[in-house]
């Protein structure tokens, strides 16, 4: 009877650890998807900025204070901040020995 109880306890311990690892992996996967979308947006913004700059250089009208230029630079800075935040959250999930917070698994777009 005691042996069966011990075995059941070990199984429950294993199952709980397995569940925690699956939850951590899912949370990290969601963060990686968000990071991938942010990276794609960052790439598109860099391309658009490059095209805008190319046209300005060709026309001899590079206006560093144009609203479009400022908007693109603002978007680039926002994407970089988002990527840093995602990396921080992923590291918190990866290396946290205690159960991670539920808000780290929510979609944050």
C-alpha positions in Angstrom: 0.0 0.0 0.0 2.8 2.4 0.9 4.7 1.5 -2.2 1.7 2.3 -4.4 1.2 5.6 -2.7 4.9 6.5 -3.2 4.6 5.6 -6.9 1.5 7.7 -7.2 3.3 10.6 -5.6 6.3 10.3 -7.9 3.9 10.1 -10.9 2.0 13.2 -9.8 5.3 15.1 -9.2 6.5 14.1 -12.7 3.2 15.1 -14.2 3.2 18.5 -12.5 6.8 19.2 -13.7 5.8 18.1 -17.2 2.8 20.5 -17.1 5.0 23.4 -15.9 7.5 22.8 -18.7 4.8 22.6 -21.4 3.3 25.9 -20.1 6.8 27.5 -20.1 7.4 26.3 -23.6 4.0 27.6 -24.8 4.6 31.0 -23.3 8.1 31.2 -24.9 6.6 30.1 -28.2 4.0 32.9 -28.1 6.7 35.4 -27.2 8.8 34.2 -30.2 5.9 34.6 -32.5 5.4 38.2 -31.3 9.1 38.8 -31.7 9.0 37.4 -35.3 6.1 39.8 -36.2 7.9 42.7 -34.6 11.1 41.8 -36.5 9.2 41.7 -39.8 7.6 45.1 -39.1 11.1 46.5 -38.2 12.5 45.1 -41.5 9.7 46.7 -43.5 10.2 50.0 -41.8 13.9 50.0 -42.5 13.2 49.2 -46.1 10.6 52.1 -46.3 13.1 54.4 -44.7 15.8 53.4 -47.1 13.5 54.0 -50.1 12.5 57.4 -48.7 16.1 58.3 -48.2 17.1 57.1 -51.7 14.4 59.3 -53.3 15.5 62.3 -51.2 19.1 61.8 -52.2 18.2 61.4 -55.9 16.1 64.6 -55.8 18.6 66.5 -53.7 15.9 67.0 -51.0 16.9 65.0 -48.0 14.7 66.5 -45.3 15.6 64.9 -42.0 12.8 66.7 -40.2 10.0 65.5 -42.5 7.0 64.0 -40.7 7.4 60.8 -42.7 11.1 60.5 -41.7 10.2 61.2 -38.0 7.4 58.6 -38.1 9.6 55.9 -39.5 12.3 56.6 -36.9 9.7 56.5 -34.2 8.4 53.2 -35.4 12.0 51.7 -35.5 12.6 52.8 -31.9 9.3 51.4 -30.8 10.0 48.0 -32.4 13.4 47.9 -30.8 11.9 48.6 -27.4 9.3 45.9 -28.0 11.9 43.4 -28.9 13.9 44.2 -25.7 10.8 43.8 -23.6 9.9 40.5 -25.3 13.5 39.2 -24.6 13.2 40.3 -21.0 9.9 38.4 -20.6 11.2 35.3 -22.3 14.3 35.2 -20.0 12.0 35.7 -17.0 9.9 32.7 -18.2 12.9 30.6 -19.0 14.9 31.1 -15.8 12.2 31.5 -13.3 12.1 28.6 -10.9 8.8 29.6 -9.4 5.6 29.4 -11.5 5.5 32.3 -14.0 2.8 34.9 -13.9 -0.3 34.5 -16.1 0.2 37.9 -17.7 3.4 36.7 -19.3 1.3 34.3 -21.4 -1.2 36.8 -22.6 -1.0 38.1 -26.2 0.5 41.6 -26.0 0.4 43.2 -29.4 
